[in-house]
Amino acid sequence: MRESGIVVLQYPDGVDFGEEKARLVIGIAGAGDAHLDILAKISSALDDEEVLERLSVTSDPEDILKTLE
C-alpha cells in the first residue's frame, strides 16, 4: 500500500530560487490525487507570513506537522 508523505527543508537565511529567496522548501509525494489535498493544506497554512517565518526556523518537527495538518 502506498502512502503520501512530505519532506520539509528549512533555509533560515534563504536559498536562491530564481530571483527570490526560498526559506522553506517542501517536497510532496502524494498517493493518487492526494497531492492536491496536501498542496491545498500547505498553501493555506503558509498564507500567513508569521507562520512561514516560524516554520523556517523551528527545531520542533511536531510544530511543522501540526501546522500543515
Backbone hydrogen bonds, N-H to C=O, Kabsch-Sander energy under -0.5 kcal/mol:
donor,donor_aa,acceptor,acceptor_aa,energy
5,G,29,A,-2.5
7,V,27,G,-2.1
9,L,25,V,-3.3
11,Y,23,R,-3.2
14,G,11,Y,-2.1
15,V,22,A,-1.7
17,F,20,E,-2.9
20,E,17,F,-1.7
22,A,15,V,-2.9
25,V,9,L,-2.7
27,G,7,V,-2.7
29,A,5,G,-2.9
34,A,31,A,-2.2
36,L,33,D,-1.7
37,D,33,D,-0.7
38,I,34,A,-2.4
39,L,35,H,-2.7
40,A,36,L,-2.0
41,K,37,D,-2.2
42,I,38,I,-2.4
43,S,39,L,-2.7
44,S,40,A,-2.2
45,A,41,K,-2.4
46,L,42,I,-2.4
47,D,44,S,-0.9
48,D,45,A,-0.7
49,E,47,D,-0.6
52,L,48,D,-2.1
53,E,49,E,-2.3
54,R,50,E,-2.3
55,L,51,V,-2.7
56,S,52,L,-1.6
57,V,53,E,-0.5
57,V,54,R,-1.2
58,T,54,R,-1.5
63,D,60,D,-0.9
64,I,60,D,-1.2
65,L,61,P,-2.6
66,K,62,E,-2.9
67,T,63,D,-1.9
68,L,64,I,-2.1
69,E,65,L,-0.8
